[in-house]
Amino acid sequence: MHNKIINALALTGIFALVGCSDNSSDPTNLLGNLDNPEISSNSEGEELPPAGEPDITSSETSTLPGESSPSEENTQPDGFSSAAGETTEPDNTTSSDSGSQQTTSSESAQEQTYAFGWAKGNDPVPTKGCGKDLQLPKSGDFQISWNFKGKNESRKIYIDIPDNYDKNKPYRLVFGMQCMNGSGSNVAKNEKYYGLMPLDNGKTTIFVAPDGQCFSNNCPPWGETDYTMFDELLAKLQNELCIDSSRVFSTGFSYGSMFTNGLSRNHQHVLRGVAVYETADINIWLPEVENKPIAWMGVHGMNDGLCKPEMGKSARNTALKNASAEGKDATLEQPEESYSSQHKCYDYKDVDERFPVRWCTDDAGHIWDHKDPGQWNSWVPAATWDFITQF
């Protein structure tokens, strides 16, 4: 059955909170910085979103793997490099209308052709916004509106653009999706996009954090309509900003990771990869899985009693199934996992190198900013930044 919420009701007996609550008693949880600390909830998704096929439309079509967008220049910002470690030069990549890609002639990808996806170290693929004067705030917010099933909706979007933004250079784009009872403002201003923005020393990346939907005093916050919102928002950004459409990523914690994981199931044509912190693949509206690969990174505390480890592993295995190297089944590979406070990240071997899967664990609970013993800073941002900047 299409667009089902997987086993949501059947699992309520063993998953009493009917969702992954973002309220954690762990003292290291940064959720104390929430914009509305007075708002509380016993669960995420107490009212399950209605089933139904998403009516996804977009005012501008996002660039697909292998499709090029017009721009004045096809240049590369500092920080983008080939797999060989050399900065690539533009070479006017061409592609077919079928979605299959002819890669660039950079050292790491010499005239290779793939049925789907980009080669490691591909040259940037500029969007329609390249060459346009900047209209959006460099650091601030704006509104986006869209129509979903006959209903007009709007949402506030927070954005941070490098202060030395060059309208002719394509930038990496990273989304940060809020947790339950959080906000895009908190993700952007307090958490700095889950710690990633301070790591962008080369100013190669545009960061965006949408607000989720709220009902009265409860913010579940993501539902079926948000897939349309994501498409409209991505189209707006690609039409107005100079973005590398082959390097778009999404991140999120708890309910934000569940939404990001949902996007990884059917947005492989526009997302290069995702990083999900304490995710699950139940108790949220989910699209059917399109059997296409995507780079996928998961961080999970093995003592998370809300988004339990087996839920994160289920989401991971969906990604592994589609990312498996030819002739292999990566779901059968046994990862090294940590059940101690010292974290361990495992990079799967039996996957296509263009679609890596990383699984990071320790003994923490339901938090995103996991820390090793004796460390003040979380290891999660650096591990994630390493993951998304390898392409």
C-alpha positions in Angstrom: 0.0 0.0 0.0 1.4 3.3 -1.1 2.6 6.0 1.4 2.0 3.9 4.5 3.1 4.7 8.0 5.1 1.6 8.6 3.7 -0.5 11.4 2.8 2.7 13.4 -0.2 1.3 15.2 1.1 -2.2 15.4 4.2 -1.1 17.3 2.5 1.1 19.9 2.6 -1.7 22.4 6.4 -1.8 22.3 6.9 1.8 21.4 4.7 3.5 23.9 5.3 7.0 22.9 4.1 6.5 19.4 7.0 8.3 17.9 10.4 9.6 18.8 10.0 12.4 21.4 12.6 15.1 21.3 12.3 15.7 25.0 15.3 14.0 26.6 16.5 13.7 30.1 20.1 13.4 29.0 21.9 16.4 30.6 24.1 16.9 27.5 21.1 17.3 25.2 21.3 20.8 23.6 17.5 20.9 23.2 17.4 23.2 26.2 18.1 25.9 23.7 14.7 25.5 22.1 13.0 28.7 21.2 9.8 27.8 23.0 10.9 25.8 26.1 7.5 26.0 27.6 6.0 23.9 24.8 6.1 20.2 25.8 4.7 17.0 24.4 4.7 13.4 25.4 5.3 12.1 21.9 6.0 12.9 18.3 3.2 12.3 15.9 0.3 11.6 18.3 -2.0 12.5 15.3 -0.7 10.5 12.4 -0.7 12.4 9.1 -3.2 11.2 6.6 -2.2 8.7 4.0 -2.2 9.5 0.4 0.1 10.1 -2.6 2.0 13.4 -2.3 0.9 15.9 -4.9 4.5 17.1 -5.5 4.7 20.0 -7.8 7.4 22.7 -8.3 7.5 26.1 -9.9 11.0 25.3 -11.1 12.3 21.8 -12.0 15.4 20.9 -9.9 18.4 19.7 -11.9 18.5 16.0 -12.2 21.7 14.0 -12.2 23.1 14.4 -15.6 21.0 17.5 -16.5 22.7 20.8 -16.9 21.3 24.2 -16.0 22.2 27.5 -17.9 24.6 29.9 -16.2 27.1 32.5 -17.1 30.0 30.5 -15.7 30.6 26.9 -14.7 33.3 27.7 -12.0 34.1 26.0 -8.7 34.2 27.7 -5.3 37.2 27.1 -2.9 36.7 23.8 -1.0 35.4 21.7 -3.9 38.0 19.3 -5.1 38.3 16.1 -7.0 38.8 12.8 -5.4 42.4 13.0 -6.4 42.7 16.2 -4.2 43.1 18.6 -7.1 40.7 21.4 -7.7 38.7 20.7 -10.8 38.3 23.0 -13.7 35.1 23.7 -15.6 34.7 21.7 -18.9 31.1 22.3 -19.9 29.7 18.9 -19.0 27.0 17.6 -21.3 24.2 15.2 -20.6 21.3 13.4 -22.1 17.6 13.9 -21.4 17.2 10.4 -20.0 18.8 11.3 -16.7 22.0 9.3 -17.3 25.1 11.3 -16.8 28.2 11.8 -18.8 30.8 12.8 -16.2 33.5 15.4 -16.6 37.0 14.9 -17.7 38.5 15.7 -14.3 41.3 13.3 -13.1 38.9 11.2 -10.9 36.2 10.7 -13.5 37.3 10.4 -17.1 34.4 10.2 -19.5 32.5 7.6 -17.5 28.8 7.2 -18.0 26.3 6.1 -15.3 22.7 5.2 -15.5 22.1 7.2 -12.4 24.1 9.6 -10.2 27.3 11.5 -10.3 30.9 10.4 -10.3 33.1 11.1 -7.3 34.8 14.4 -7.9 32.5 15.6 -10.6 32.7 19.3 -11.6 29.9 21.5 -10.2 26.5 21.6 -12.0 25.4 25.2 -11.8 21.7 26.1 -11.4 19.6 28.8 -13.1 20.4 31.2 -10.3 24.1 31.5 -11.3 24.8 35.0 -12.6 21.8 36.5 -10.9 22.2 39.3 -8.4 21.5 38.3 -4.8 17.9 39.0 -3.6 17.7 36.7 -0.6 19.2 37.8 2.8 22.7 36.6 3.4 21.8 35.8 7.0 18.1 36.0 8.0 14.8 34.6 7.0 12.1 34.7 4.3 8.7 33.2 3.7 7.7 30.5 1.2 4.2 29.7 0.1 2.8 26.7 -1.8 -0.4 24.9 -2.5 -1.0 21.4 -1.3 -4.2 19.6 -2.2 -6.1 22.8 -2.7 -4.8 24.4 0.5 -2.5 27.4 0.6 0.4 27.0 3.1 3.4 29.1 4.1 6.5 28.6 6.2 9.4 30.7 7.4 12.8 29.7 6.1 16.1 30.6 7.7 19.2 31.0 5.5 22.9 31.7 5.8 24.9 32.5 2.7 28.7 33.1 2.8 29.5 36.7 3.3 31.8 36.6 0.2 29.1 35.1 -2.0 30.0 35.0 -5.7 27.0 34.9 -8.0 29.0 33.0 -10.6 30.3 30.2 -8.4 28.1 27.2 -7.6 27.8 26.5 -3.8 27.1 23.4 -1.9 23.6 23.4 -0.2 22.9 21.9 3.2 19.4 21.7 4.8 19.0 21.4 8.6 15.6 19.9 9.6 14.3 20.7 13.1 13.3 18.3 15.7 9.9 18.1 17.4 9.1 21.3 19.3 12.2 22.9 17.8 12.3 25.5 15.0 14.3 26.5 12.0 15.5 29.5 14.0 17.0 27.2 16.7 18.7 25.0 14.1 20.2 28.1 12.3 21.0 30.4 15.2 21.8 28.2 18.2 22.8 24.9 16.7 24.5 26.4 13.7 23.0 23.7 11.4 24.0 20.9 13.8 27.5 22.3 14.1 28.3 22.2 10.4 28.4 25.9 9.6 31.5 26.7 11.8 33.4 24.0 9.9 32.8 25.7 6.5 36.2 27.5 6.6 36.3 27.8 2.9 32.9 29.4 2.7 31.7 26.8 0.2 28.2 26.2 1.5 24.8 27.8 1.7 22.8 26.6 4.8 19.0 26.5 5.0 16.7 25.6 7.9 12.9 25.5 7.3 10.4 25.8 10.1 8.2 22.7 10.5 4.5 22.8 10.8 2.9 23.3 14.2 -0.6 22.7 15.5 -1.7 24.8 18.5 1.0 23.9 21.1 2.3 20.8 19.4 4.9 20.7 16.7 5.2 17.1 15.3 6.4 18.8 12.8 6.8 17.2 9.4 4.1 15.6 7.3 3.1 14.8 3.7 2.8 18.5 2.7 6.4 19.1 3.6 7.6 17.1 0.6 5.9 19.6 -1.6 7.4 22.4 0.5 10.9 20.9 0.1 10.4 20.8 -3.7 9.2 24.4 -3.9 11.9 25.6 -1.6 14.7 23.8 -3.5 13.4 25.1 -6.8 13.3 28.7 -5.4 16.9 28.4 -4.1 18.2 26.9 -7.3 16.4 29.6 -9.4 17.7 32.5 -7.3 21.1 31.4 -6.0 24.2 29.9 -7.6 24.0 26.3 -6.3 25.8 23.2 -7.3 22.8 21.0 -7.9 25.0 17.9 -7.7 25.9 18.6 -4.1 22.7 19.1 -2.2 22.4 17.5 1.3 19.9 17.3 4.1 20.5 16.7 7.9 18.3 16.5 10.9 17.8 15.2 14.4 14.9 13.0 15.7 11.8 14.1 13.8 14.0 16.2 11.6 16.1 13.1 10.8 12.9 11.1 10.2 11.8 13.7 7.6 15.3 13.8 6.1 15.3 10.0 5.9 12.0 10.2 4.2 13.5 12.5 1.6 16.3 10.0 1.1 13.7 7.4 0.0 12.3 9.3 -3.1 14.5 12.4 -3.6 17.7 10.7 -4.8 17.5 12.7 -8.0 18.1 16.0 -6.2 19.8 15.0 -3.0 23.5 13.8 -3.1 23.3 12.5 0.4 21.8 12.8 3.9 23.0 12.7 7.5 20.4 11.6 10.1 20.8 11.7 13.9 18.6 9.3 15.9 16.3 8.4 13.0 13.5 6.0 12.5 11.3 4.9 9.7 7.9 4.6 11.5 5.4 7.0 12.9 5.8 9.7 10.3 4.4 10.0 6.8 6.7 8.2 4.5 6.8 8.0 0.7 7.3 4.7 -1.1 11.0 3.8 -1.6 12.3 4.5 -5.1 15.0 2.0 -5.8 17.8 4.4 -6.4 21.0 4.9 -4.4 21.9 7.8 -2.1 24.8 8.6 0.2 23.6 8.0 3.7 25.1 8.6 7.1 23.4 7.7 10.4 24.4 8.5 14.0 22.7 6.5 16.7 23.0 6.1 20.4 22.6 2.5 21.3 20.7 3.4 24.5 18.2 5.6 22.7 14.9 4.5 24.1 12.8 6.7 21.8 14.1 6.2 18.3 15.5 2.8 19.2 18.6 1.4 17.4 16.6 -1.2 15.5 14.6 1.7 14.0 17.7 3.5 12.8 19.1 0.2 11.5 15.9 -0.4 9.5 16.3 3.0 7.8 20.0 2.3 7.2 19.3 -1.0 5.6 16.9 0.6 3.2 19.8 2.8 2.0 22.2 -0.1 2.0 19.9 -2.2 -0.2 19.9 0.5 -2.9 23.6 1.5 -2.5 25.0 -2.0 -2.7 27.8 -2.5 -5.2 27.0 -4.6 -8.2 26.6 -8.3 -7.3 26.7 -7.6 -3.5 24.1 -7.2 -0.7 25.5 -4.6 1.7 22.7 -5.4 4.2 24.5 -8.6 5.0 27.7 -6.8 6.0 28.2 -6.7 9.7 29.3 -3.2 10.8 31.6 -2.5 13.8 29.4 -0.8 16.5 30.2 0.8 19.8 28.3 0.1 23.0 30.7 2.3 25.0 31.0 6.1 25.4 33.8 6.1 22.8 32.1 6.4 19.4 32.9 4.3 16.4 32.1 5.1 12.7 31.9 2.3 10.2 32.1 2.9 6.5 30.4 0.1 4.6 32.6 -1.8 2.1 30.0 -3.5 -0.1 28.5 -0.3 -1.5 29.1 1.6 -4.7 31.9 4.1 -3.9 29.7 6.9 -5.3 27.1 6.2 -2.7 28.9 5.6 0.6 27.0 4.6 3.8 28.4 5.5 7.2 27.1 4.2 10.5 28.3 5.9 13.7 27.4 4.6 17.2 28.1 5.0 20.9 26.2 4.3 24.1 24.4 7.6 24.3 20.6 8.2 24.5 18.4 10.4 22.4 20.7 13.3 21.6 22.4 14.5 18.4 25.6 16.1 19.8 27.3 12.9 21.0 30.6 13.4 22.8 33.5 11.1 23.5 34.8 10.7 27.1 36.6 13.9 28.3 35.6 15.9 25.3 33.7 19.2 25.4 32.9 19.2 21.7 30.8 16.7 19.9 32.4 14.5 17.3 29.2 14.4 15.1 29.8 17.7 13.2 33.3 16.8 12.0 32.3 13.2 11.1 29.3 14.6 9.1 31.4 17.4 7.4 33.9 14.8 6.3 31.1 12.7 4.9 29.4 15.4 2.8 32.6 17.0 1.6 34.1 13.9 0.1 32.1 14.3 -3.1 
